[in-house]
Amino acid sequence: MRLIFIRHGEPDYQKDCLTEVGKVQAELAAERLREEGIDEIWSSPLGRAYETAQVTSEKLGLPVQILECMRELQWGSTTEEKIFADGHPWDIADRIARDGTDLTRTDWRESPYFKTNRVSACVDQAESGIDQWLKRFDYVREGFYYQHKKDEEQHRTIALFCHGGSSSAAIGHILNLPFPYVCGLLHTDFTGITILRFERQAGTGLLPCLELGSDSRHILSV
């Protein structure tokens, strides 16, 4: 299976929809995605992601299915005590790097930046949700890796339209990369495309392959 993560187009966050620029980006992304042989389209339930997905849906004649766990993450302090950048995970990732601290630490949830940050619970929900969803495609998480329960003659290709935060959480979990590290690593632009390729053969526990990361060449002219 090939799993294509697509971030939504430029949004009006208050109205949870696309701007005019975002609509152009969604059109360009849809044209770019024509060549990928997409079999199914899934989307976060939030308007900006769903609207982006609809453009590809109309071009390919495929329905948009909703994946609740991929709605955007929330951040901020869970207590009255303030936290750096109000808990914004990308600002935190940049700060950790500037401090010379290891972004790949697996105990990142225990750091002062995340211990009382509501984003940690949101990441947990995204991770468990993506694992439950992958089961429908016969990929079952066992420890650090996925066991494929059924042979595929050829790769199915699934498009998943979502957000910078939820995609970072899901991609990090699938590839065993800590969430803050992925936030600092990808910095996905609007309608940026990241592709993971899972093993087709049954019974294997290999790490999925990163086929493409945060590609936004299709919107360079916008």
Secondary structure, 3 states (H helix, E strand, C coil): CEEEEEECCCEECCCCEECHHHHHHHHHHHHHHHHHCCCEEEECCCHHHHHHHHHHHHHHCCCEEECHHHCCCCCCECCCCCCHHHHCHHHHHHHHHHCCCCCCCCCHHHCCCCCCECHHHHHHHHHHHHHHHHHHHCEEEECCEEEECCCCCCCCEEEEEECHHHHHHHHHHHHCCCHHHHHHHHCCCCCCEEEEECCCCCCCCCCCEEEEEEECHHHCCC
